[in-house]
Amino acid sequence: MGLLWLYKPLSLSAKISSTRSVLKSQSRIRTRTMNPMKVLSLLAFLAVAALGKPNNRMDNSVSQALKPSQWLSGSQLEAIPAVDDLTLERLESMSLEKGAELVQQIYHLSQIHHNVEPNFVPSNIQAYVPKPNGEKLAAPLNEMIQRLKQKQNFGDDEVTIILTGLPQTTETVKKATRKLVQAYMQRYNLQQQRQKGKNTNQDYDYGSEKRNQRTSSEENSSEEVKNAKTQSGDIIVIDLGSTLTNYKRYAMLDIEKTGAKIGKWIVQMVNELDMPFDTIHLIGQNVGAHVAGAAAQEFTRLTGHQLRRVTGLDPSKIVAKSKNTLTGLARGDAEFVDAIHTSVYGMGTPIRSGDVDFYPNGPAAGVPGASNVVEAAMRATRYFAESVRPGNERSFPAVPANSLEQYKRNDGFGKRAYMGIDTAHDLEGDYILQVNAQSPFGRNAPAQKQSSYHGVHQTWSSKDNKDYE
């Protein structure tokens, strides 16, 4: 029914004449040939525009500019798809620019009255723990703790919880998540592999890829891998994304209630497994980043302690928000909060989300090499995964800046920081860096040690490496 679901029933009695005047201005639209449901959706938009008329003290030009009919033509409103028809596959079939424009239109229309209340809380979230042999220990989230009790030494070391934010229905999303899991498995099993004399560059198959398949130079064996620091730990993947089967569920997700549910589960896991809470690193993709923040807040509310770290991988725009509630990943949700933004004007948000926010190639709709908004959103996961792989921890050097233009003007000079797994926990502010269009994405690979706080890394320019300024 188009985007009518975004709005509550409207009371038109007081301002029906104003609504009709707006409708008259759209007389060029040939409603006779339009789908009736789309006409209804369009009428709802125009009614909202009329009801949203500012008071008389506001300048008339500003009043007009606030109406959707002034910044979206009738044909553009008509072209916005029914929400049940909007899928990841459809967004992937659109160019980056067109997809970003569509997502922006939907978002801004939803925010006109700030009255879109979230109403979806997943009831059956699945989770799994990947095994070194490529298999998974899978179960519904509410049964996972009992399964973990049977896993020897679980939680003795670092525990990384990955919270997906998009359904694993496209190869782009599946591959990014798979790369992240593979990177952590390589990181956590490096010491064990060395002791057994196995290939320290092994890939773990959690999808359609064959084991040991090397698909890009990010998997290449190197001296850096051989000399990398060893780290042991466990991974849990909470597959929230697979419950968001259409855009309506994605947009109407109740972030606070869903996060509270996961936060309570983490508290239960810590208590029943008698594991330290300060070794937990919570990572959220897209809308899952905001859920991760809410989960961390709930953990603190219930225990009085903060989780060690929450990382947001391209935190999304939030369409549905509860009134009088601050929603979204933010500094203070954990001891340290970092975020990587790769689709600010696409599926992501321009809002600062952490103690430190990284903007590869500056705030833009996408990043080099991403051909659509879904790919752009998942690049944050690919970048983080690359940094997790042993020897690549410092492949993404960044410096403080508020735009790619400022970064280039300063020739990349400033206090050096590293985006990804090795981000220093005392960082604050906005950081800019440049990335490659293809893997390896980091421009400092293999990683070079930095002996001082300041350094210059050469800015790149290439006709094949669009910067999206």
C-alpha positions as CSV (number, residue, x, y, z in Angstrom):
1,M,0.0,0.0,0.0
2,G,2.8,2.3,-0.9
3,L,4.2,4.2,2.1
4,L,0.8,4.6,3.8
5,W,2.1,2.4,6.6
6,L,4.4,5.1,7.6
7,Y,1.6,7.3,8.9
8,K,-1.1,7.0,11.6
9,P,-4.7,7.7,10.5
10,L,-5.1,11.4,9.9
11,S,-7.9,13.6,11.2
12,L,-8.7,15.8,8.2
13,S,-11.8,17.6,9.5
14,A,-10.0,20.8,10.6
15,K,-7.9,21.3,7.6
16,I,-9.6,19.5,4.7
17,S,-9.8,22.6,2.7
18,S,-6.1,23.0,2.9
19,T,-5.6,19.5,1.8
20,R,-7.8,20.0,-1.2
21,S,-5.8,23.0,-2.2
22,V,-2.6,21.0,-2.2
23,L,-4.3,18.3,-4.2
24,K,-5.4,20.8,-6.8
25,S,-1.8,21.9,-7.2
26,Q,-1.0,18.3,-8.3
27,S,-3.6,18.3,-11.1
28,R,-1.0,17.3,-13.6
29,I,-0.9,13.8,-12.1
30,R,-3.0,11.5,-14.1
31,T,-4.7,9.7,-11.2
32,R,-7.1,7.9,-13.6
33,T,-4.3,5.7,-14.8
34,M,-2.6,5.2,-11.5
35,N,-2.9,2.1,-9.3
36,P,-5.6,2.9,-6.7
37,M,-3.3,1.9,-3.8
38,K,-0.6,4.2,-5.0
39,V,-3.1,7.1,-5.3
40,L,-4.1,6.4,-1.7
41,S,-0.5,6.6,-0.7
42,L,0.0,9.8,-2.5
43,L,-3.1,11.4,-1.0
44,A,-1.7,10.4,2.4
45,F,1.5,12.2,1.7
46,L,-0.2,15.3,0.5
47,A,-2.6,15.3,3.5
48,V,0.5,15.2,5.8
49,A,1.9,18.1,3.9
50,A,-1.2,20.1,4.4
51,L,-1.6,19.2,8.1
52,G,2.0,20.0,8.6
53,K,1.6,23.7,7.7
54,P,3.7,25.8,10.0
55,N,2.1,28.7,12.0
56,N,1.6,32.1,10.4
57,R,4.7,33.6,12.1
58,M,7.0,31.4,10.0
59,D,8.2,32.9,6.7
60,N,5.9,31.7,3.8
61,S,8.9,30.6,1.7
62,V,10.1,28.4,4.5
63,S,6.5,27.1,5.0
64,Q,6.3,26.1,1.3
65,A,9.8,24.5,1.3
66,L,8.7,22.2,4.2
67,K,5.9,20.6,2.0
68,P,6.8,17.4,0.2
69,S,5.0,18.7,-2.8
70,Q,7.7,21.4,-3.1
71,W,10.7,19.1,-3.0
72,L,9.2,16.0,-4.6
73,S,7.1,16.1,-7.8
74,G,3.9,14.1,-8.1
75,S,5.6,11.7,-10.5
76,Q,8.4,11.2,-8.0
77,L,5.9,10.4,-5.2
78,E,4.1,8.1,-7.5
79,A,7.3,6.3,-8.4
80,I,8.2,5.4,-4.8
81,P,7.5,1.7,-4.6
82,A,5.1,-0.1,-2.3
83,V,7.0,-0.9,0.9
84,D,6.4,-4.7,0.5
85,D,8.0,-4.5,-3.0
86,L,11.2,-2.8,-1.7
87,T,13.8,-5.5,-1.2
88,L,17.6,-5.7,-1.0
89,E,17.6,-7.2,-4.4
90,R,15.7,-4.3,-5.8
91,L,18.1,-1.8,-4.2
92,E,21.0,-3.8,-5.6
93,S,19.6,-3.6,-9.1
94,M,19.7,0.3,-8.9
95,S,22.7,2.5,-9.3
96,L,24.3,3.9,-6.2
97,E,22.9,7.3,-6.9
98,K,19.3,6.1,-7.6
99,G,19.2,3.8,-4.6
100,A,20.6,6.5,-2.3
101,E,18.0,9.0,-3.6
102,L,15.2,6.5,-3.0
103,V,16.3,5.7,0.5
104,Q,16.7,9.4,1.3
105,Q,13.2,10.1,0.0
106,I,11.6,7.4,2.1
107,Y,13.5,8.5,5.2
108,H,12.7,12.2,5.0
109,L,9.0,11.6,4.3
110,S,8.9,9.4,7.4
111,Q,10.2,12.2,9.5
112,I,7.7,14.9,8.6
113,H,5.8,14.6,11.8
114,H,8.1,12.4,13.8
115,N,5.1,10.2,14.5
116,V,6.2,6.9,13.0
117,E,6.2,4.5,16.0
118,P,8.2,1.2,15.8
119,N,6.1,-1.9,16.0
120,F,8.2,-4.9,15.1
121,V,10.1,-7.0,17.7
122,P,11.5,-10.3,16.3
123,S,10.3,-13.3,18.3
124,N,12.6,-16.0,17.0
125,I,16.1,-14.7,16.5
126,Q,18.6,-17.4,15.5
127,A,22.2,-17.5,16.6
128,Y,25.2,-19.7,15.8
129,V,28.8,-20.3,17.0
130,P,31.2,-21.1,14.1
131,K,33.5,-24.0,14.6
132,P,37.1,-24.4,13.3
133,N,36.1,-27.3,11.1
134,G,33.6,-25.0,9.2
135,E,30.5,-26.3,10.9
136,K,28.1,-24.2,13.1
137,L,26.6,-24.7,16.5
138,A,23.2,-23.2,15.7
139,A,20.1,-22.7,17.9
140,P,17.4,-20.1,18.6
141,L,18.8,-17.3,20.8
142,N,16.8,-18.4,23.8
143,E,18.4,-21.9,23.6
144,M,21.9,-20.9,22.8
145,I,23.2,-20.5,26.4
146,Q,22.4,-24.2,27.1
147,R,24.4,-25.1,24.0
148,L,27.3,-22.9,25.1
149,K,27.5,-24.6,28.4
150,Q,28.4,-27.8,26.5
151,K,31.3,-26.0,24.7
152,Q,34.6,-26.4,26.6
153,N,36.3,-23.3,27.8
154,F,33.8,-21.0,26.1
155,G,34.2,-17.4,27.4
156,D,37.6,-17.9,29.0
157,D,39.1,-15.3,26.6
158,E,37.7,-12.6,24.4
159,V,34.1,-13.0,23.2
160,T,33.0,-11.3,20.0
161,I,29.3,-11.0,19.4
162,I,28.3,-10.1,15.8
163,L,24.8,-8.7,15.4
164,T,23.7,-8.8,11.7
165,G,21.4,-6.0,10.4
166,L,20.4,-7.1,6.9
167,P,18.9,-10.4,5.7
168,Q,21.4,-12.9,4.3
169,T,19.5,-13.1,1.0
170,T,22.0,-11.5,-1.4
171,E,25.6,-12.6,-2.1
172,T,26.8,-9.1,-1.1
173,V,25.5,-9.4,2.4
174,K,26.4,-13.1,2.8
175,K,29.9,-12.5,1.6
176,A,30.6,-9.6,3.9
177,T,29.3,-11.5,7.0
178,R,31.2,-14.6,5.9
179,K,34.5,-12.6,5.6
180,L,34.0,-11.2,9.1
181,V,33.5,-14.6,10.6
182,Q,36.4,-16.1,8.7
183,A,38.7,-13.3,9.8
184,Y,37.8,-13.8,13.5
185,M,38.3,-17.6,13.1
186,Q,41.7,-17.0,11.6
187,R,42.6,-14.5,14.4
188,Y,41.4,-16.8,17.2
189,N,42.8,-20.0,15.9
190,L,46.2,-18.7,14.7
191,Q,48.1,-20.0,17.7
192,Q,46.5,-23.4,17.5
193,Q,47.2,-23.6,13.8
194,R,50.9,-22.7,14.4
195,Q,51.2,-25.4,17.0
196,K,49.8,-28.0,14.6
197,G,51.9,-26.7,11.7
198,K,48.8,-26.0,9.6
199,N,48.3,-23.2,7.0
200,T,47.9,-20.1,9.1
201,N,45.9,-18.6,6.2
202,Q,43.0,-21.0,6.3
203,D,39.6,-19.8,5.4
204,Y,36.6,-21.3,7.2
205,D,33.6,-22.2,5.1
206,Y,30.3,-20.8,6.5
207,G,28.5,-20.4,3.2
208,S,29.0,-21.4,-0.4
209,E,32.7,-20.8,-0.6
210,K,35.0,-23.8,-0.6
211,R,37.4,-24.2,2.3
212,N,40.9,-22.8,1.7
213,Q,39.6,-20.8,-1.3
214,R,41.5,-17.6,-1.6
215,T,39.4,-15.0,-3.4
216,S,41.5,-11.9,-3.1
217,S,44.8,-10.6,-1.9
218,E,43.4,-9.9,1.6
219,E,43.8,-13.7,2.2
220,N,47.4,-13.9,1.0
221,S,49.9,-15.4,3.3
222,S,52.7,-13.1,4.4
223,E,55.5,-12.6,6.9
224,E,53.1,-10.2,8.7
225,V,50.7,-13.1,9.3
226,K,53.5,-15.4,10.5
227,N,54.6,-12.8,13.0
228,A,51.2,-11.5,14.0
229,K,50.1,-11.4,17.6
230,T,48.2,-14.4,18.8
231,Q,44.7,-14.0,20.2
232,S,42.3,-16.5,21.4
233,G,38.5,-16.1,21.8
234,D,35.0,-17.1,20.8
235,I,32.5,-15.8,18.3
236,I,28.7,-15.7,18.5
237,V,26.6,-14.5,15.5
238,I,23.2,-13.3,16.4
239,D,21.4,-13.3,13.1
240,L,18.9,-10.4,13.6
241,G,19.1,-9.5,9.9
242,S,17.4,-12.7,8.8
243,T,14.2,-11.6,10.7
244,L,14.1,-8.4,8.6
245,T,12.7,-10.1,5.5
246,N,11.3,-6.9,3.9
247,Y,11.9,-3.1,4.2
248,K,8.8,-2.7,6.3
249,R,10.2,-4.9,9.1
250,Y,13.6,-3.2,8.7
251,A,12.1,0.3,9.0
252,M,9.6,-0.5,11.7
253,L,12.1,-2.5,13.9
254,D,11.7,-1.5,17.6
255,I,15.4,-0.9,18.3
256,E,15.0,-0.3,22.0
257,K,12.9,-3.4,22.8
258,T,14.9,-5.6,20.5
259,G,18.1,-4.3,22.1
260,A,16.7,-4.8,25.6
261,K,15.9,-8.4,24.7
262,I,19.5,-9.1,23.5
263,G,21.0,-7.1,26.5
264,K,19.1,-9.3,28.9
265,W,20.4,-12.4,27.1
266,I,24.0,-11.2,27.4
267,V,23.5,-10.7,31.1
268,Q,22.1,-14.2,31.4
269,M,25.0,-15.6,29.4
270,V,27.6,-13.9,31.6
271,N,25.9,-15.1,34.8
272,E,25.2,-18.7,33.8
273,L,28.6,-19.3,32.2
274,D,30.4,-17.3,35.0
275,M,32.4,-15.5,32.4
276,P,34.0,-12.0,32.6
277,F,31.9,-9.2,31.0
278,D,34.8,-7.0,30.3
279,T,36.1,-9.2,27.5
280,I,32.9,-8.8,25.4
281,H,33.1,-6.9,22.1
282,L,29.7,-6.3,20.5
283,I,29.6,-5.6,16.8
284,G,26.5,-4.4,14.9
285,Q,25.9,-4.1,11.2
286,N,23.6,-1.4,9.8
287,V,20.4,-1.2,11.9
288,G,22.0,-3.9,14.1
289,A,24.5,-1.3,15.2
290,H,21.7,0.6,16.9
291,V,20.4,-2.6,18.5
292,A,23.9,-3.3,19.7
293,G,23.9,0.1,21.4
294,A,20.5,-0.5,23.0
295,A,21.7,-4.0,24.2
296,A,24.8,-2.5,25.8
297,Q,22.7,0.1,27.6
298,E,20.4,-2.6,28.9
299,F,23.4,-4.6,30.1
300,T,24.6,-1.5,32.0
301,R,21.1,-0.9,33.5
302,L,20.9,-4.5,34.8
303,T,24.4,-4.9,36.0
304,G,25.8,-1.4,36.7
305,H,28.8,-2.3,34.5
306,Q,29.6,-1.3,30.9
307,L,30.7,-3.6,28.1
308,R,34.2,-3.1,26.9
309,R,33.5,-2.1,23.3
310,V,30.6,-1.6,20.8
311,T,31.4,-1.2,17.1
312,G,28.9,0.0,14.6
313,L,29.4,-1.0,11.0
314,D,27.6,1.6,8.8
315,P,24.9,2.5,11.4
316,S,21.6,3.0,9.5
317,K,19.1,5.8,9.4
318,I,16.4,5.2,11.9
319,V,13.0,5.4,10.3
320,A,10.7,4.6,13.3
321,K,11.4,6.2,16.6
322,S,9.5,6.1,19.9
323,K,8.5,9.6,21.1
324,N,10.5,11.2,23.8
325,T,13.2,8.5,23.5
326,L,16.8,9.0,22.4
327,T,17.4,6.0,20.0
328,G,20.6,5.0,18.2
329,L,24.1,4.0,18.8
330,A,26.0,6.7,20.7
331,R,29.1,7.3,22.8
332,G,28.6,6.1,26.4
333,D,26.8,2.9,25.3
334,A,30.0,1.1,26.3
335,E,33.4,1.9,27.6
336,F,34.4,2.6,24.0
337,V,32.2,3.0,21.0
338,D,33.5,3.3,17.4
339,A,31.7,3.5,14.1
340,I,32.6,3.1,10.4
341,H,30.4,5.0,8.0
342,T,30.4,3.9,4.4
343,S,27.0,4.9,3.1
344,V,26.2,8.2,4.9
345,Y,23.7,9.4,2.3
346,G,22.5,6.0,1.3
347,M,21.4,3.3,3.8
348,G,23.7,4.8,6.5
349,T,23.4,7.8,8.8
350,P,25.4,11.1,8.8
351,I,24.9,11.3,12.6
352,R,28.0,10.8,14.7
353,S,27.5,7.5,16.5
354,G,30.5,6.9,18.8
355,D,33.5,8.2,20.6
356,V,35.2,8.1,17.3
357,D,33.6,7.9,13.8
358,F,35.5,6.9,10.7
359,Y,34.4,8.1,7.3
360,P,36.3,6.2,4.5
361,N,36.7,8.7,1.6
362,G,34.6,11.2,3.6
363,P,30.9,11.4,4.1
364,A,29.2,10.3,0.9
365,A,26.5,8.0,-0.5
366,G,29.1,5.3,-1.1
367,V,32.8,4.4,-1.2
368,P,35.1,3.5,-4.1
369,G,34.2,0.3,-5.9
370,A,30.6,0.1,-4.4
371,S,28.0,0.1,-7.2
372,N,24.9,0.2,-5.1
373,V,23.7,1.2,-1.6
374,V,23.7,-2.4,-0.3
375,E,27.3,-2.9,-1.4
376,A,28.2,0.5,0.1
377,A,26.6,-0.4,3.4
378,M,28.4,-3.7,3.6
379,R,31.8,-2.2,2.8
380,A,32.1,-1.2,6.5
381,T,31.9,-4.9,7.4
382,R,34.5,-5.8,4.7
383,Y,36.9,-3.1,6.0
384,F,36.6,-4.3,9.6
385,A,37.0,-7.9,8.5
386,E,40.2,-7.1,6.7
387,S,41.6,-5.4,9.8
388,V,40.8,-8.4,11.9
389,R,43.0,-10.7,9.8
390,P,46.4,-11.3,11.5
391,G,49.0,-8.9,10.1
392,N,46.4,-6.4,8.8
393,E,45.5,-4.7,12.1
394,R,46.9,-1.3,10.9
395,S,45.9,-1.4,7.3
396,F,43.6,1.6,7.6
397,P,45.4,4.7,8.8
398,A,43.2,7.8,9.3
399,V,43.6,11.3,10.5
400,P,41.2,13.9,12.0
401,A,39.3,15.8,9.3
402,N,35.7,16.7,8.5
403,S,35.8,16.1,4.8
404,L,37.8,14.3,2.1
405,E,38.6,17.8,0.7
406,Q,40.2,18.8,4.0
407,Y,42.0,15.5,4.2
408,K,43.5,16.0,0.8
409,R,44.3,19.7,1.5
410,N,46.3,18.6,4.5
411,D,48.0,15.8,2.5
412,G,46.7,13.3,5.1
413,F,48.7,15.0,7.9
414,G,47.6,14.7,11.5
415,K,47.4,12.5,14.5
416,R,47.5,9.0,13.1
417,A,44.8,6.6,14.1
418,Y,43.8,3.2,12.8
419,M,40.3,2.2,11.8
420,G,39.3,-1.4,12.6
421,I,40.2,-3.9,15.2
422,D,43.3,-2.0,16.4
423,T,41.5,1.4,17.0
424,A,42.9,3.0,20.2
425,H,40.3,3.2,22.9
426,D,41.2,6.8,23.9
427,L,40.3,8.3,20.5
428,E,37.6,10.9,20.0
429,G,36.2,12.8,17.1
430,D,35.9,12.3,13.3
431,Y,38.5,10.7,11.2
432,I,38.9,10.5,7.4
433,L,40.9,8.0,5.4
434,Q,41.2,6.8,1.8
435,V,40.5,3.2,0.8
436,N,41.0,1.1,-2.3
437,A,38.2,0.2,-4.6
438,Q,39.0,-3.5,-4.4
439,S,40.5,-5.8,-1.8
440,P,42.9,-5.3,-0.2
441,F,40.9,-2.2,0.8
442,G,43.4,-0.8,3.3
443,R,46.1,1.5,1.8
444,N,48.6,0.6,4.5
445,A,48.8,-3.1,3.8
446,P,51.1,-4.7,4.8
447,A,50.8,-2.7,8.0
448,Q,53.7,-0.5,9.0
449,K,54.4,0.4,12.6
450,Q,54.1,4.1,13.5
451,S,56.8,5.4,15.8
452,S,55.2,8.8,16.6
453,Y,51.7,10.3,16.9
454,H,52.0,12.2,13.6
455,G,52.8,11.0,10.2
456,V,52.0,11.6,6.5
457,H,50.6,9.0,4.2
458,Q,50.4,9.9,0.6
459,T,47.0,10.7,-0.8
460,W,46.1,8.7,-3.9
461,S,44.4,9.9,-7.1
462,S,43.3,7.6,-9.8
463,K,40.6,7.9,-12.5
464,D,39.6,4.3,-11.6
465,N,39.1,5.1,-7.9
466,K,36.1,7.5,-7.6
467,D,36.2,9.4,-4.3
468,Y,32.4,10.3,-4.1
469,E,33.2,13.9,-3.0
